[in-house]
Amino acid sequence: MSAPHTGDTINDIEGSDEATETLVALIKAAFPHDGVPDSAYRRAAGTVQAAAEDTTWMRVKLAQGLDSLQALADGRFTELTSQEALPLLLRVQHTTFFGFVRQTVVVSLYEDEEVWEVLGYEGPSFDKGGYIDRGFDDLDWLPDPRIEEYDGEPLEDVVSDIPRAATTASTRGAAVPAGQSRARAGRTGRTQNSNGSKGATA
C-alpha cells in the first residue's frame, strides 16, 4: 500500500541533507569503484529514496537504518573512508534496511551510463546489430585465449583400449547374494531346499 504523502517525518534524519549524504556515503562504501563520479552515486541514492516512498514500511526502515549508521559512527559516518565504513556495514548487512539499499543500488548503479564508461562497458548491442558485427572480441583488458590443436593419440584408438564389460550371463550368478529368495534364485538357475541346502533346479 502506498504511503500517504505527509509532512510528518519519522526521525530527525529523514528527508534531510544528512540523510542523503549518509546514503551516498553508504553506497560508495558498499560499491567502491575508483573513477565512478559522485553524480552516479547520487543518482543511485535518489533511486533508493524514491523506491522507499512506495511504502510506509520501507520508508520507516530507510530512515531508521540511516539514523542507526550515524549512531554507530558517532554522527560522522559521512566522514569515514570506505575501509573505515566497512565494519559498520558488516554490522547491518543482514537488516531489511541494508538489503533494500543493496538490491536497489546493484541495479540502478550499474545501469548508469557514466558507470559503464568507467568500467569499460560499451552498453547493450541488440539495437545496433549485435556484438558479432561490433567487435565482440575487442576487449583489451583480458589476455588472448590459448588455442591449441589436439595432437595426441586418435580418440578412437584410446577408446578401443578400454576393457569390455563382463557379459550379463557371466556375472548373473555371482551377483546373487547368500540367503536369496526362491524367486530370485530361480532366475540364476539355482534353488534353495527347505533344509537350507542348495541344489540345481530341474
Number of C-alpha atoms within 10 A of each C-alpha: 7 10 13 10 9 6 7 7 13 15 12 12 17 19 14 12 10 18 22 19 17 23 27 22 23 27 21 20 18 20 15 13 12 7 11 18 12 12 12 20 24 19 16 25 27 17 17 21 21 11 15 23 17 15 13 16 13 18 22 17 18 25 22 18 20 23 20 15 22 19 12 15 16 9 14 12 22 20 13 14 12 18 11 13 21 14 11 17 17 11 11 15 13 10 11 14 20 20 13 16 23 18 11 18 22 14 12 18 22 15 14 15 14 16 19 15 13 13 14 11 13 9 11 9 13 8 6 9 9 12 13 9 9 11 9 10 10 9 11 8 7 8 7 9 6 5 6 6 5 7 6 7 8 9 8 8 9 10 9 9 8 8 7 7 6 8 8 9 9 9 11 12 14 10 10 14 10 8 9 12 12 12 10 13 20 14 12 17 13 17 21 17 11 7 6 9 8 12 11 12 11 6
